[in-house]
Amino acid sequence: MKRLLLPPLAAIALPTAVTAEVIYLECNLDGYLGDIEITLNESERKVTYLYGSGPAFTYTALFTKDKILFGSVRDITIDRTTGNIFLHSTDESSPIASKGKCKKVNKTLNLF
């Protein structure tokens, strides 16, 4: 009887996967770039960001213990312990370097 009950009890009692929560950040960059909204989805290794009411950009990201790295033409690094953000452009025709600070926010989902 023990042999029959143990597997179902283990399946109920022990979690099989950890689901990471989606994190929302508001970041303020110096210079003309200003405010940026960032959505971090560590379980899918994705980061989405947007400036003001402009288009959103989604990239595959590298999540390490202390940093998050993402971008293509603009490389963006967020320090996970301090919230510091650094952006620099890899496009030689329009070089940009900007830094700022991010803070975690609670995003409310509205029905309409």
N, C-alpha and C positions, 0 to 999 in steps of 0.2 A: 504494500500500500504506500509506503514511504517513497518508493521509486516512482510511483505514478503521480504523486502530488508535488514532488520537489521541483521538476521543471516548470509547471505552471506558476507556482509560487515565486520562483526565481524571476520569471519573466515579468511578473507584476511588481515585485519589490525592487528590482535592480533597473535603473535607467539604462537604455541601450545607446542613446545619443544625447548630446548636449546641444540645445538650440541657443544660438547666440542672439541676443536682442539687437535690433537696429538702433543705432545711436545717431542723434541729430546734433549738429554743431552750428553755432553762429560764429563766424570769424570776421574780424575787422583787420583788413590789410592797409598798410600805409600807402600813400600815393593815390592815384586816380582809380585804382581797382576797388577800393572801399570795402563794402560788406559782401560776404559770400556765405551761402548756406551749403552745408555739407551733410550728406547722409552716408553713414558707414554701415556696411553689411559684411561683417567679418566672416560669417559662415559661408557666404557666397564669394568672398574675396572681391567685393565690388565697392566702389566709392562713386557717388553722384554729387556733383556740385553745380551751383548756378550763381550768377551775379545778378542781383536785383530781379527784374522781370524777364531777363534774357533766357536763352535756351539752356537746358540742362545738359551736362556732359557726364557720361558714365564710363569709368575705366576699371580694368582689373587692377587690384592694388596688392602691395606687399605689406602684410601686417606682421610686425615683429613685436617683441616684448616692450620696446620703448619707442618705436616709431611706426608711422604709416606713410608709405611712399606710393605715389600715383601720378598719372599725367602722361602726356605725349610731347606736344610742342612746349608745354609748360610743365616742368617737373615741380611737384608739390610735396613737401615733407611736413608732417605734423608730429610734434613731440608728444607722446602719450602722457608724460608725467607733468609737463609744464603747460601744455596747450599752445605752445609757440608754433607758428606756421611760417614756412619759408617757401616762396615761389620764385623760380627763375626760368626764363625762357631759353629754350635751346634753339630758337629761330634766330639766326645771325642778322637777319634784316630788321628785326624789331626786338632788340635785347631788353628784357625787363627783369628787375630783381625787386622783390617786395617781401616784407615780413609783417607779422602781426600776431594776434592772440585769438584763440578760440575758446569758447565756453559751451558746455553741454546744455541743451535745452530740451524741454518736454514738448513734443509736437502733439497738438490736439487734432484729432480727426473729426471733422464736421460731417454731418449727414448731408448737408447741402449748403 
